[in-house]
Structures are given as C-alpha cells and as structure tokens.
Amino acid sequence: MIQAVLIASIVFTFAAQDADKAETMFRELRDASAQEPGVVRFEVGRSQEKPNVFALWEVYRDREALEAHQGTKHFQRLVVDGIRPLARQRNIETVIPIS
C-alpha cells in the first residue's frame, strides 16, 4: 500500500527588527514538530539575501497528520499566537507529490 503524503510550503516575511525573534520561534517549532508521529520532515530556512524571509517545507504522512500538527500546543503557542501575528506576509501552498 502506498502511503499518502502532503507537503506544505510556506514563506513568511517579517519586519527586519522581528526576524531574529521569528528565527527563535521557528527553531523551537521545527524541533517540536519533528517529534510528531505524522511528520515525515519539517525544515525551516532563512534567506541569505533577504534575512527577514523564512521558508518552511513540511511533509506530513497524510491530511490527518497535518490537522494533528495544527492542533498541538506548540503550534498554537508558536504559530497562532507568535509567528502569524508577527508576520508581515504569509504565502502557503499545500500540495501532493507528482508521480
């Protein structure tokens, strides 16, 4: 049986003065999220050319795993209450791999 995979690609832009604070929250989010059973991979990168821009690459076993991630205490605290309000812009695409 082939296991379904869901990928979330997210780009956040912050004010320059908030970028380091965002990085701290992203590091904590990455480390906590990587421990979730439905998370296959959770990567965060920071642009070298635009240090106030961050990209996330999140790979989930399936939609239920993504929904479970969004229901965690660390997601609520770090993303809903921390990162999103601080962000100037957020672009998200949730995709499936092509075969």
N, CA, C and O atoms as a printed pandas DataFrame, in Angstrom:
     atom_number atom_name residue_name chain_id  residue_number  x_coord  y_coord  z_coord
0              1         N          MET        A               1    0.834   -1.175    0.000
1              2        CA          MET        A               1    0.000    0.000    0.000
2              3         C          MET        A               1    0.885    1.246    0.000
3              4         O          MET        A               1    1.808    1.349    0.808
4              5         N          ILE        A               2    0.614    2.175   -0.885
5              6        CA          ILE        A               2    1.365    3.410   -0.964
6              7         C          ILE        A               2    0.807    4.394    0.057
7              8         O          ILE        A               2   -0.401    4.615    0.142
8              9         N          GLN        A               3    1.715    4.975    0.823
9             10        CA          GLN        A               3    1.300    5.921    1.853
10            11         C          GLN        A               3    1.158    7.312    1.238
11            12         O          GLN        A               3    2.040    7.770    0.510
12            13         N          ALA        A               4    0.056    7.973    1.531
13            14        CA          ALA        A               4   -0.175    9.320    1.028
14            15         C          ALA        A               4    0.759   10.299    1.732
15            16         O          ALA        A               4    1.136   10.102    2.887
16            17         N          VAL        A               5    1.121   11.349    1.017
17            18        CA          VAL        A               5    1.985   12.380    1.580
18            19         C          VAL        A               5    1.396   13.740    1.236
19            20         O          VAL        A               5    0.876   13.946    0.140
20            21         N          LEU        A               6    1.483   14.651    2.174
21            22        CA          LEU        A               6    1.020   16.018    1.984
22            23         C          LEU        A               6    2.183   16.943    2.306
23            24         O          LEU        A               6    2.863   16.764    3.316
24            25         N          ILE        A               7    2.411   17.928    1.452
25            26        CA          ILE        A               7    3.530   18.858    1.635
26            27         C          ILE        A               7    2.976   20.271    1.779
27            28         O          ILE        A               7    2.165   20.718    0.968
28            29         N          ALA        A               8    3.419   20.958    2.808
29            30        CA          ALA        A               8    3.075   22.365    2.989
30            31         C          ALA        A               8    4.335   23.183    2.759
31            32         O          ALA        A               8    5.351   22.976    3.423
32            33         N          SER        A               9    4.264   24.107    1.821
33            34        CA          SER        A               9    5.365   25.020    1.525
34            35         C          SER        A               9    4.890   26.417    1.923
35            36         O          SER        A               9    3.909   26.927    1.382
36            37         N          ILE        A              10    5.593   27.024    2.870
37            38        CA          ILE        A              10    5.144   28.297    3.439
38            39         C          ILE        A              10    6.301   29.292    3.440
39            40         O          ILE        A              10    7.422   28.957    3.824
40            41         N          VAL        A              11    6.018   30.508    3.010
41            42        CA          VAL        A              11    7.010   31.575    3.059
42            43         C          VAL        A              11    6.450   32.707    3.911
43            44         O          VAL        A              11    5.348   33.202    3.671
44            45         N          PHE        A              12    7.227   33.101    4.906
45            46        CA          PHE        A              12    6.874   34.193    5.799
46            47         C          PHE        A              12    7.830   35.354    5.586
47            48         O          PHE        A              12    9.026   35.151    5.377
48            49         N          THR        A              13    7.305   36.561    5.639
49            50        CA          THR        A              13    8.126   37.765    5.615
50            51         C          THR        A              13    7.831   38.571    6.875
51            52         O          THR        A              13    6.675   38.768    7.249
52            53         N          PHE        A              14    8.901   39.034    7.521
53            54        CA          PHE        A              14    8.795   39.792    8.763
54            55         C          PHE        A              14    9.448   41.158    8.595
55            56         O          PHE        A              14   10.244   41.360    7.678
56            57         N          ALA        A              15    9.116   42.083    9.467
57            58        CA          ALA        A              15    9.859   43.335    9.546
58            59         C          ALA        A              15   11.280   42.971    9.982
59            60         O          ALA        A              15   11.481   42.015   10.731
60            61         N          ALA        A              16   12.256   43.736    9.511
61            62        CA          ALA        A              16   13.665   43.444    9.812
62            63         C          ALA        A              16   13.903   43.304   11.316
63            64         O          ALA        A              16   14.660   42.431   11.740
64            65         N          GLN        A              17   13.278   44.134   12.108
65            66        CA          GLN        A              17   13.512   44.104   13.556
66            67         C          GLN        A              17   12.886   42.883   14.230
67            68         O          GLN        A              17   13.204   42.600   15.385
68            69         N          ASP        A              18   12.004   42.149   13.539
69            70        CA          ASP        A              18   11.353   40.971   14.121
70            71         C          ASP        A              18   11.953   39.654   13.634
71            72         O          ASP        A              18   11.568   38.588   14.116
72            73         N          ALA        A              19   12.885   39.710   12.692
73            74        CA          ALA        A              19   13.380   38.489   12.054
74            75         C          ALA        A              19   14.111   37.557   13.025
75            76         O          ALA        A              19   13.911   36.344   12.969
76            77         N          ASP        A              20   14.937   38.086   13.894
77            78        CA          ASP        A              20   15.658   37.216   14.827
78            79         C          ASP        A              20   14.709   36.559   15.825
79            80         O          ASP        A              20   14.889   35.395   16.184
80            81         N          LYS        A              21   13.706   37.298   16.269
81            82        CA          LYS        A              21   12.697   36.726   17.166
82            83         C          LYS        A              21   11.950   35.597   16.444
83            84         O          LYS        A              21   11.683   34.548   17.030
84            85         N          ALA        A              22   11.617   35.821   15.166
85            86        CA          ALA        A              22   10.942   34.791   14.369
86            87         C          ALA        A              22   11.822   33.551   14.255
87            88         O          ALA        A              22   11.334   32.428   14.383
88            89         N          GLU        A              23   13.113   33.749   14.015
89            90        CA          GLU        A              23   14.009   32.590   13.890
90            91         C          GLU        A              23   14.004   31.754   15.163
91            92         O          GLU        A              23   13.989   30.525   15.097
92            93         N          THR        A              24   14.018   32.394   16.296
93            94        CA          THR        A              24   13.980   31.660   17.570
94            95         C          THR        A              24   12.716   30.814   17.671
95            96         O          THR        A              24   12.772   29.652   18.073
96            97         N          MET        A              25   11.573   31.400   17.306
97            98        CA          MET        A              25   10.311   30.650   17.351
98            99         C          MET        A              25   10.310   29.517   16.326
99           100         O          MET        A              25    9.829   28.422   16.618
100          101         N          PHE        A              26   10.844   29.768   15.128
101          102        CA          PHE        A              26   10.902   28.717   14.106
102          103         C          PHE        A              26   11.783   27.552   14.542
103          104         O          PHE        A              26   11.447   26.398   14.278
104          105         N          ARG        A              27   12.886   27.828   15.196
105          106        CA          ARG        A              27   13.753   26.746   15.688
106          107         C          ARG        A              27   12.990   25.861   16.682
107          108         O          ARG        A              27   13.051   24.634   16.605
108          109         N          GLU        A              28   12.281   26.491   17.605
109          110        CA          GLU        A              28   11.517   25.723   18.590
110          111         C          GLU        A              28   10.394   24.943   17.910
111          112         O          GLU        A              28   10.144   23.787   18.249
112          113         N          LEU        A              29    9.720   25.577   16.953
113          114        CA          LEU        A              29    8.648   24.909   16.219
114          115         C          LEU        A              29    9.182   23.708   15.455
115          116         O          LEU        A              29    8.584   22.632   15.493
116          117         N          ARG        A              30   10.301   23.882   14.762
117          118        CA          ARG        A              30   10.911   22.783   14.000
118          119         C          ARG        A              30   11.247   21.608   14.895
119          120         O          ARG        A              30   10.934   20.462   14.572
120          121         N          ASP        A              31   11.882   21.892   16.020
121          122        CA          ASP        A              31   12.313   20.814   16.908
122          123         C          ASP        A              31   11.132   20.061   17.509
123          124         O          ASP        A              31   11.170   18.836   17.620
124          125         N          ALA        A              32   10.084   20.784   17.896
125          126        CA          ALA        A              32    8.902   20.135   18.474
126          127         C          ALA        A              32    8.118   19.384   17.404
127          128         O          ALA        A              32    7.653   18.269   17.643
128          129         N          SER        A              33    7.969   19.983   16.235
129          130        CA          SER        A              33    7.177   19.366   15.164
130          131         C          SER        A              33    7.825   18.094   14.641
131          132         O          SER        A              33    7.128   17.143   14.285
132          133         N          ALA        A              34    9.134   18.068   14.591
133          134        CA          ALA        A              34    9.844   16.890   14.087
134          135         C          ALA        A              34    9.593   15.652   14.950
135          136         O          ALA        A              34    9.802   14.527   14.495
136          137         N          GLN        A              35    9.145   15.853   16.194
137          138        CA          GLN        A              35    8.868   14.734   17.099
138          139         C          GLN        A              35    7.458   14.159   16.920
139          140         O          GLN        A              35    7.146   13.109   17.481
140          141         N          GLU        A              36    6.617   14.826   16.154
141          142        CA          GLU        A              36    5.246   14.351   15.965
142          143         C          GLU        A              36    5.258   13.096   15.089
143          144         O          GLU        A              36    6.014   13.022   14.120
144          145         N          PRO        A              37    4.418   12.108   15.430
145          146        CA          PRO        A              37    4.438   10.846   14.684
146          147         C          PRO        A              37    4.049   10.966   13.211
147          148         O          PRO        A              37    4.516   10.171   12.396
148          149         N          GLY        A              38    3.214   11.930   12.849
149          150        CA          GLY        A              38    2.779   12.053   11.456
150          151         C          GLY        A              38    3.641   12.965   10.606
151          152         O          GLY        A              38    3.391   13.123    9.412
152          153         N          VAL        A              39    4.663   13.571   11.219
153          154        CA          VAL        A              39    5.548   14.469   10.483
154          155         C          VAL        A              39    6.696   13.657    9.893
155          156         O          VAL        A              39    7.465   13.025   10.619
156          157         N          VAL        A              40    6.800   13.682    8.564
157          158        CA          VAL        A              40    7.874   12.975    7.868
158          159         C          VAL        A              40    9.130   13.835    7.845
159          160         O          VAL        A              40   10.241   13.337    8.026
160          161         N          ARG        A              41    8.938   15.138    7.620
161          162        CA          ARG        A              41   10.057   16.079    7.561
162          163         C          ARG        A              41    9.546   17.480    7.872
163          164         O          ARG        A              41    8.426   17.837    7.505
164          165         N          PHE        A              42   10.368   18.266    8.548
165          166        CA          PHE        A              42    9.993   19.632    8.896
166          167         C          PHE        A              42   11.254   20.487    8.834
167          168         O          PHE        A              42   12.107   20.417    9.719
168          169         N          GLU        A              43   11.363   21.291    7.787
169          170        CA          GLU        A              43   12.558   22.107    7.565
170          171         C          GLU        A              43   12.196   23.583    7.569
171          172         O          GLU        A              43   11.124   23.972    7.106
172          173         N          VAL        A              44   13.096   24.396    8.094
173          174        CA          VAL        A              44   12.940   25.843    8.081
174          175         C          VAL        A              44   14.238   26.446    7.548
175          176         O          VAL        A              44   15.331   26.075    7.976
176          177         N          GLY        A              45   14.099   27.376    6.610
177          178        CA          GLY        A              45   15.268   28.064    6.083
178          179         C          GLY        A              45   15.096   29.569    6.167
179          180         O          GLY        A              45   13.978   30.082    6.192
180          181         N          ARG        A              46   16.228   30.271    6.210
181          182        CA          ARG        A              46   16.226   31.735    6.247
182          183         C          ARG        A              46   17.007   32.239    5.045
183          184         O          ARG        A              46   18.116   31.775    4.777
184          185         N          SER        A              47   16.437   33.173    4.334
185          186        CA          SER        A              47   17.069   33.713    3.138
186          187         C          SER        A              47   18.353   34.452    3.488
187          188         O          SER        A              47   18.394   35.232    4.439
188          189         N          GLN        A              48   19.396   34.201    2.713
189          190        CA          GLN        A              48   20.650   34.930    2.904
190          191         C          GLN        A              48   20.556   36.325    2.295
191          192         O          GLN        A              48   21.139   37.277    2.814
192          193         N          GLU        A              49   19.817   36.442    1.188
193          194        CA          GLU        A              49   19.679   37.733    0.520
194          195         C          GLU        A              49   18.685   38.651    1.216
195          196         O          GLU        A              49   18.859   39.869    1.235
196          197         N          LYS        A              50   17.644   38.058    1.788
197          198        CA          LYS        A              50   16.602   38.817    2.494
198          199         C          LYS        A              50   16.404   38.157    3.863
199          200         O          LYS        A              50   15.516   37.317    4.009
200          201         N          PRO        A              51   17.201   38.512    4.856
201          202        CA          PRO        A              51   17.171   37.806    6.138
202          203         C          PRO        A              51   15.866   37.926    6.926
203          204         O          PRO        A              51   15.731   37.321    7.990
204          205         N          ASN        A              52   14.919   38.688    6.421
205          206        CA          ASN        A              52   13.615   38.760    7.081
206          207         C          ASN        A              52   12.604   37.800    6.439
207          208         O          ASN        A              52   11.423   37.818    6.786
208          209         N          VAL        A              53   13.074   36.964    5.502
209          210        CA          VAL        A              53   12.220   35.995    4.808
210          211         C          VAL        A              53   12.625   34.578    5.226
211          212         O          VAL        A              53   13.803   34.220    5.219
212          213         N          PHE        A              54   11.615   33.788    5.590
213          214        CA          PHE        A              54   11.817   32.396    6.002
214          215         C          PHE        A              54   10.936   31.488    5.151
215          216         O          PHE        A              54    9.832   31.866    4.759
216          217         N          ALA        A              55   11.437   30.290    4.872
217          218        CA          ALA        A              55   10.659   29.308    4.119
218          219         C          ALA        A              55   10.575   28.023    4.936
219          220         O          ALA        A              55   11.563   27.565    5.511
220          221         N          LEU        A              56    9.375   27.453    4.974
221          222        CA          LEU        A              56    9.165   26.181    5.655
222          223         C          LEU        A              56    8.779   25.131    4.628
223          224         O          LEU        A              56    8.047   25.413    3.680
224          225         N          TRP        A              57    9.275   23.926    4.824
225          226        CA          TRP        A              57    8.969   22.780    3.983
226          227         C          TRP        A              57    8.542   21.684    4.941
227          228         O          TRP        A              57    9.372   21.079    5.620
228          229         N          GLU        A              58    7.235   21.432    4.991
229          230        CA          GLU        A              58    6.671   20.494    5.949
230          231         C          GLU        A              58    6.076   19.314    5.199
231          232         O          GLU        A              58    5.251   19.496    4.303
232          233         N          VAL        A              59    6.486   18.116    5.555
233          234        CA          VAL        A              59    5.987   16.918    4.894
234          235         C          VAL        A              59    5.251   16.074    5.939
235          236         O          VAL        A              59    5.803   15.710    6.977
236          237         N          TYR        A              60    3.995   15.781    5.629
237          238        CA          TYR        A              60    3.132   15.033    6.537
238          239         C          TYR        A              60    2.725   13.706    5.906
239          240         O          TYR        A              60    2.609   13.588    4.686
240          241         N          ARG        A              61    2.516   12.731    6.749
241          242        CA          ARG        A              61    2.096   11.406    6.305
242          243         C          ARG        A              61    0.768   11.475    5.541
243          244         O          ARG        A              61    0.577   10.774    4.548
244          245         N          ASP        A              62   -0.144   12.330    6.020
245          246        CA          ASP        A              62   -1.465   12.472    5.402
246          247         C          ASP        A              62   -2.147   13.716    5.976
247          248         O          ASP        A              62   -1.579   14.401    6.826
248          249         N          ARG        A              63   -3.343   14.000    5.519
249          250        CA          ARG        A              63   -4.076   15.182    5.982
250          251         C          ARG        A              63   -4.333   15.127    7.489
251          252         O          ARG        A              63   -4.283   16.157    8.161
252          253         N          GLU        A              64   -4.606   13.942    8.020
253          254        CA          GLU        A              64   -4.850   13.803    9.453
254          255         C          GLU        A              64   -3.621   14.214   10.254
255          256         O          GLU        A              64   -3.748   14.811   11.323
256          257         N          ALA        A              65   -2.440   13.899    9.748
257          258        CA          ALA        A              65   -1.206   14.287   10.438
258          259         C          ALA        A              65   -1.044   15.809   10.431
259          260         O          ALA        A              65   -0.610   16.391   11.426
260          261         N          LEU        A              66   -1.390   16.454    9.318
261          262        CA          LEU        A              66   -1.334   17.910    9.241
262          263         C          LEU        A              66   -2.312   18.522   10.242
263          264         O          LEU        A              66   -1.968   19.464   10.956
264          265         N          GLU        A              67   -3.524   17.989   10.289
265          266        CA          GLU        A              67   -4.523   18.501   11.230
266          267         C          GLU        A              67   -4.095   18.270   12.676
267          268         O          GLU        A              67   -4.336   19.117   13.536
268          269         N          ALA        A              68   -3.464   17.129   12.951
269          270        CA          ALA        A              68   -2.970   16.862   14.302
270          271         C          ALA        A              68   -1.878   17.874   14.669
271          272         O          ALA        A              68   -1.829   18.365   15.797
272          273         N          HIS        A              69   -1.009   18.178   13.708
273          274        CA          HIS        A              69    0.051   19.168   13.927
274          275         C          HIS        A              69   -0.558   20.525   14.289
275          276         O          HIS        A              69   -0.101   21.194   15.215
276          277         N          GLN        A              70   -1.578   20.914   13.557
277          278        CA          GLN        A              70   -2.211   22.212   13.789
278          279         C          GLN        A              70   -2.947   22.271   15.132
279          280         O          GLN        A              70   -3.253   23.356   15.625
280          281         N          GLY        A              71   -3.223   21.129   15.709
281          282        CA          GLY        A              71   -3.901   21.079   16.994
282          283         C          GLY        A              71   -2.971   20.976   18.191
283          284         O          GLY        A              71   -3.436   20.958   19.331
284          285         N          THR        A              72   -1.662   20.909   17.955
285          286        CA          THR        A              72   -0.724   20.768   19.073
286          287         C          THR        A              72   -0.583   22.067   19.854
287          288         O          THR        A              72   -0.831   23.155   19.334
288          289         N          LYS        A              73   -0.184   21.932   21.100
289          290        CA          LYS        A              73    0.034   23.109   21.940
290          291         C          LYS        A              73    1.167   23.967   21.386
291          292         O          LYS        A              73    1.077   25.194   21.413
292          293         N          HIS        A              74    2.237   23.339   20.883
293          294        CA          HIS        A              74    3.353   24.133   20.370
294          295         C          HIS        A              74    2.961   24.890   19.098
295          296         O          HIS        A              74    3.451   25.999   18.880
296          297         N          PHE        A              75    2.103   24.331   18.264
297          298        CA          PHE        A              75    1.635   25.057   17.073
298          299         C          PHE        A              75    0.802   26.267   17.491
299          300         O          PHE        A              75    0.994   27.369   16.978
300          301         N          GLN        A              76   -0.112   26.056   18.417
301          302        CA          GLN        A              76   -0.960   27.156   18.871
302          303         C          GLN        A              76   -0.124   28.278   19.485
303          304         O          GLN        A              76   -0.341   29.454   19.194
304          305         N          ARG        A              77    0.823   27.911   20.327
305          306        CA          ARG        A              77    1.630   28.914   21.031
306          307         C          ARG        A              77    2.598   29.620   20.086
307          308         O          ARG        A              77    2.691   30.848   20.087
308          309         N          LEU        A              78    3.318   28.838   19.278
309          310        CA          LEU        A              78    4.378   29.426   18.455
310          311         C          LEU        A              78    3.870   30.016   17.144
311          312         O          LEU        A              78    4.357   31.061   16.712
312          313         N          VAL        A              79    2.898   29.366   16.503
313          314        CA          VAL        A              79    2.430   29.836   15.202
314          315         C          VAL        A              79    1.237   30.772   15.348
315          316         O          VAL        A              79    1.297   31.928   14.928
316          317         N          VAL        A              80    0.164   30.280   15.936
317          318        CA          VAL        A              80   -1.070   31.069   16.018
318          319         C          VAL        A              80   -0.869   32.321   16.873
319          320         O          VAL        A              80   -1.303   33.410   16.497
320          321         N          ASP        A              81   -0.213   32.164   18.017
321          322        CA          ASP        A              81   -0.054   33.288   18.936
322          323         C          ASP        A              81    1.269   34.039   18.765
323          324         O          ASP        A              81    1.429   35.128   19.315
324          325         N          GLY        A              82    2.214   33.476   18.015
325          326        CA          GLY        A              82    3.529   34.098   17.908
326          327         C          GLY        A              82    3.925   34.515   16.506
327          328         O          GLY        A              82    4.064   35.706   16.226
328          329         N          ILE        A              83    4.107   33.558   15.637
329          330        CA          ILE        A              83    4.646   33.822   14.299
330          331         C          ILE        A              83    3.658   34.566   13.413
331          332         O          ILE        A              83    4.009   35.581   12.813
332          333         N          ARG        A              84    2.442   34.079   13.325
333          334        CA          ARG        A              84    1.467   34.721   12.429
334          335         C          ARG        A              84    1.213   36.187   12.763
335          336         O          ARG        A              84    1.228   37.020   11.857
336          337         N          PRO        A              85    0.979   36.534   14.030
337          338        CA          PRO        A              85    0.748   37.951   14.326
338          339         C          PRO        A              85    1.972   38.833   14.040
339          340         O          PRO        A              85    1.832   40.019   13.743
340          341         N          LEU        A              86    3.159   38.248   14.130
341          342        CA          LEU        A              86    4.393   38.995   13.900
342          343         C          LEU        A              86    4.691   39.170   12.406
343          344         O          LEU        A              86    5.363   40.120   12.004
344          345         N          ALA        A              87    4.180   38.239   11.591
345          346        CA          ALA        A              87    4.493   38.236   10.155
346          347         C          ALA        A              87    3.833   39.393    9.418
347          348         O          ALA        A              87    2.704   39.785    9.714
348          349         N          ARG        A              88    4.558   39.919    8.465
349          350        CA          ARG        A              88    4.016   40.942    7.568
350          351         C          ARG        A              88    3.273   40.281    6.408
351          352         O          ARG        A              88    2.293   40.819    5.892
352          353         N          GLN        A              89    3.762   39.095    6.007
353          354        CA          GLN        A              89    3.170   38.387    4.871
354          355         C          GLN        A              89    3.367   36.886    5.057
355          356         O          GLN        A              89    4.363   36.438    5.626
356          357         N          ARG        A              90    2.387   36.116    4.560
357          358        CA          ARG        A              90    2.477   34.648    4.611
358          359         C          ARG        A              90    1.877   34.102    3.331
359          360         O          ARG        A              90    0.743   34.428    2.980
360          361         N          ASN        A              91    2.630   33.278    2.641
361          362        CA          ASN        A              91    2.145   32.584    1.444
362          363         C          ASN        A              91    2.274   31.089    1.698
363          364         O          ASN        A              91    3.344   30.601    2.059
364          365         N          ILE        A              92    1.175   30.369    1.506
365          366        CA          ILE        A              92    1.173   28.936    1.771
366          367         C          ILE        A              92    0.566   28.184    0.601
367          368         O          ILE        A              92   -0.438   28.593    0.017
368          369         N          GLU        A              93    1.204   27.077    0.282
369          370        CA          GLU        A              93    0.665   26.132   -0.696
370          371         C          GLU        A              93    0.756   24.741   -0.076
371          372         O          GLU        A              93    1.813   24.334    0.405
372          373         N          THR        A              94   -0.345   24.029   -0.093
373          374        CA          THR        A              94   -0.357   22.632    0.355
374          375         C          THR        A              94   -0.535   21.782   -0.883
375          376         O          THR        A              94   -1.513   21.920   -1.617
376          377         N          VAL        A              95    0.429   20.899   -1.104
377          378        CA          VAL        A              95    0.473   20.141   -2.363
378          379         C          VAL        A              95    0.699   18.655   -2.084
379          380         O          VAL        A              95    1.024   18.259   -0.965
380          381         N          ILE        A              96    0.522   17.856   -3.113
381          382        CA          ILE        A              96    0.864   16.443   -3.059
382          383         C          ILE        A              96    1.961   16.196   -4.087
383          384         O          ILE        A              96    2.028   16.903   -5.092
384          385         N          PRO        A              97    2.818   15.212   -3.858
385          386        CA          PRO        A              97    3.876   14.935   -4.827
386          387         C          PRO        A              97    3.282   14.481   -6.166
387          388         O          PRO        A              97    2.245   13.819   -6.202
388          389         N          ILE        A              98    3.943   14.841   -7.245
389          390        CA          ILE        A              98    3.516   14.354   -8.551
390          391         C          ILE        A              98    4.281   13.078   -8.866
391          392         O          ILE        A              98    5.424   12.900   -8.445
392          393         N          SER        A              99    3.638   12.203   -9.607
393          394        CA          SER        A              99    4.313   10.949   -9.958
394          395         C          SER        A              99    4.650   10.915  -11.423
395          396         O          SER        A              99    5.223    9.936  -11.903
